[in-house]
Amino acid sequence: MDILITGGTGLLGRALCTALLADGHRISVLSRRPDRVAAVCGAAVRPLARLADWQAGMSFDAIINLAGAPIVDLPWTHARKQVLWSSRIGLTQALVEAIAAAPVKPRVLLSGSAIGFYGETGDTPCSETSVSPASLAEDFSQRLCAGWESAAGRAADLGLRVCVLRTGIVLSHSGGMLGRMRLPFRLGLGCRLGDGRQWMSWIHIADWVGAVRHLLQDEEAAGAFNLTAPQPVRNADFSDALAASLGSRIHLAMPALALRALLGQRAGLLLGSQRILPARLAAAGHAFRFAGLAEALQDLHGADQVRQA
Ligand SMILES: NC(=O)c1ccc[n+]([C@@H]2O[C@H](COP(=O)([O-])OP(=O)(O)OC[C@H]3O[C@@H](n4cnc5c(N)ncnc54)[C@H](OP(=O)(O)O)[C@@H]3O)[C@@H](O)[C@H]2O)c1
């Protein structure tokens, strides 16, 4: 297939490019820094600086839309929220406009979202179908995900098969949350967050890539899919498992009050409880390589040790 990826230079996009190239697909990546694309994503990957370049005669079979400014890194000021919004919703709207204008349209759009879509779910297990519209669109991250999904959904009116990727916390050896946590945990400075009872819905990056490859090929797949492992865990258990996998132990807890003072609204990303299950992926016959956290962490730390050797 000819595939266009937005956000292909990011943590998830890079892993996806590697896998899709190995599968024999031809990949283009839309990037604000097209000169870096070949070095970051693979020499065979074609850079695209602007969506307008697409209209100059190329066609794509599939689009995978992952671009978005990082959500955790900076305080959610009014200006930052605008960047978070326009880099996802604005770009997705422009993408759908480009699809509408393209003489040969792609067959499928896989578009980013996050389990932030569900907001706070407490202890209740939550699948794609267990949400009532009334409980949605309360906080900023929910509104962001809902707006992102709705912008992508417009591509279905153009005849595309559209899947939205409600991604959980992706565990990767190359960065993301695990990249931030590894050093303090290794040094014995890891801690539980708040009371540690909040659920964390994680996924190993290999399974995230596997799920996207599945959704790319499965002609029956459409709508929202939770990209999370089948066994979410509480924060206390996650922290203990991560510390144990690094030969360390948890001695500390970061009080919720301190996190809120430090991070403002973003503290909700760490203190919120989301017990999300990948019901539709399971129903579609997708098999996870890493259902349990201990095996996932063991695999990722193994990859680390191989790189350090
Ligand atoms: N990683 C996770 O655990 C996780 C969980 C849930 C959802 N997600 C979502 O999945 C998507 C990919 O995640 P990721 O971890 O790969 O993200 P990432 O590493 O931060 O990469 C995102 C990509 O988006 C592009 N981008 C960044 N700021 C932008 C801006 N202001 N305007 C336009 N494009 C911009 C960048 O591409 P260029 O610099 O090449 O333009 C960047 O490579 C993100 O939208 C993220 O919100 C990720």
PDBQT file of the ligand as one rigid body, heavy atoms in Angstrom, charges set to zero:
ROOT
HETATM    1  N1  LIG A 401       2.649   7.978  23.367  1.00  0.00    +0.000 N 
HETATM    2  C1  LIG A 401       1.542   7.728  24.076  1.00  0.00    +0.000 C 
HETATM    3  O1  LIG A 401       1.575   7.078  25.168  1.00  0.00    +0.000 OA
HETATM    4  C2  LIG A 401       0.201   8.214  23.572  1.00  0.00    +0.000 A 
HETATM    5  C3  LIG A 401      -0.961   7.873  24.281  1.00  0.00    +0.000 A 
HETATM    6  C4  LIG A 401      -2.186   8.306  23.811  1.00  0.00    +0.000 A 
HETATM    7  C5  LIG A 401      -2.279   9.082  22.670  1.00  0.00    +0.000 A 
HETATM    8  N2  LIG A 401      -1.145   9.421  22.004  1.00  0.00    +0.000 N 
HETATM    9  C6  LIG A 401      -1.278  10.289  20.816  1.00  0.00    +0.000 C 
HETATM   10  O2  LIG A 401      -0.743   9.634  19.675  1.00  0.00    +0.000 OA
HETATM   11  C7  LIG A 401      -0.072  10.581  18.853  1.00  0.00    +0.000 C 
HETATM   12  C8  LIG A 401       1.359  10.110  18.614  1.00  0.00    +0.000 C 
HETATM   13  O3  LIG A 401       1.981   9.952  19.891  1.00  0.00    +0.000 OA
HETATM   14  P1  LIG A 401       3.555  10.034  20.063  1.00  0.00    +0.000 P 
HETATM   15  O4  LIG A 401       3.866   9.586  21.437  1.00  0.00    +0.000 OA
HETATM   16  O5  LIG A 401       4.215   9.381  18.894  1.00  0.00    +0.000 OA
HETATM   17  O6  LIG A 401       3.762  11.621  19.972  1.00  0.00    +0.000 OA
HETATM   18  P2  LIG A 401       5.132  12.440  19.738  1.00  0.00    +0.000 P 
HETATM   19  O7  LIG A 401       6.312  11.564  19.901  1.00  0.00    +0.000 OA
HETATM   20  O8  LIG A 401       5.039  13.669  20.560  1.00  0.00    +0.000 OA
HETATM   21  O9  LIG A 401       5.043  12.824  18.172  1.00  0.00    +0.000 OA
HETATM   22  C9  LIG A 401       3.980  13.566  17.671  1.00  0.00    +0.000 C 
HETATM   23  C10 LIG A 401       4.319  14.091  16.307  1.00  0.00    +0.000 C 
HETATM   24  O10 LIG A 401       3.377  15.128  16.012  1.00  0.00    +0.000 OA
HETATM   25  C11 LIG A 401       3.998  16.173  15.322  1.00  0.00    +0.000 C 
HETATM   26  N3  LIG A 401       3.755  17.457  16.020  1.00  0.00    +0.000 N 
HETATM   27  C12 LIG A 401       4.214  17.835  17.238  1.00  0.00    +0.000 A 
HETATM   28  N4  LIG A 401       3.821  19.087  17.520  1.00  0.00    +0.000 NA
HETATM   29  C13 LIG A 401       3.100  19.498  16.447  1.00  0.00    +0.000 A 
HETATM   30  C14 LIG A 401       2.451  20.722  16.124  1.00  0.00    +0.000 A 
HETATM   31  N5  LIG A 401       2.453  21.755  16.967  1.00  0.00    +0.000 N 
HETATM   32  N6  LIG A 401       1.806  20.790  14.939  1.00  0.00    +0.000 NA
HETATM   33  C15 LIG A 401       1.804  19.753  14.074  1.00  0.00    +0.000 A 
HETATM   34  N7  LIG A 401       2.432  18.587  14.312  1.00  0.00    +0.000 NA
HETATM   35  C16 LIG A 401       3.070  18.464  15.494  1.00  0.00    +0.000 A 
HETATM   36  C17 LIG A 401       5.501  15.926  15.297  1.00  0.00    +0.000 C 
HETATM   37  O11 LIG A 401       5.875  15.663  13.945  1.00  0.00    +0.000 OA
HETATM   38  P3  LIG A 401       6.854  16.671  13.125  1.00  0.00    +0.000 P 
HETATM   39  O12 LIG A 401       7.771  17.326  14.126  1.00  0.00    +0.000 OA
HETATM   40  O13 LIG A 401       7.563  15.757  12.182  1.00  0.00    +0.000 OA
HETATM   41  O14 LIG A 401       5.953  17.637  12.423  1.00  0.00    +0.000 OA
HETATM   42  C18 LIG A 401       5.700  14.717  16.192  1.00  0.00    +0.000 C 
HETATM   43  O15 LIG A 401       6.598  13.797  15.659  1.00  0.00    +0.000 OA
HETATM   44  C19 LIG A 401      -0.092  11.940  19.579  1.00  0.00    +0.000 C 
HETATM   45  O16 LIG A 401      -1.012  12.777  18.965  1.00  0.00    +0.000 OA
HETATM   46  C20 LIG A 401      -0.493  11.572  21.005  1.00  0.00    +0.000 C 
HETATM   47  O17 LIG A 401      -1.292  12.561  21.610  1.00  0.00    +0.000 OA
HETATM   48  C21 LIG A 401       0.094   9.010  22.418  1.00  0.00    +0.000 A 
ENDROOT
TORSDOF 0
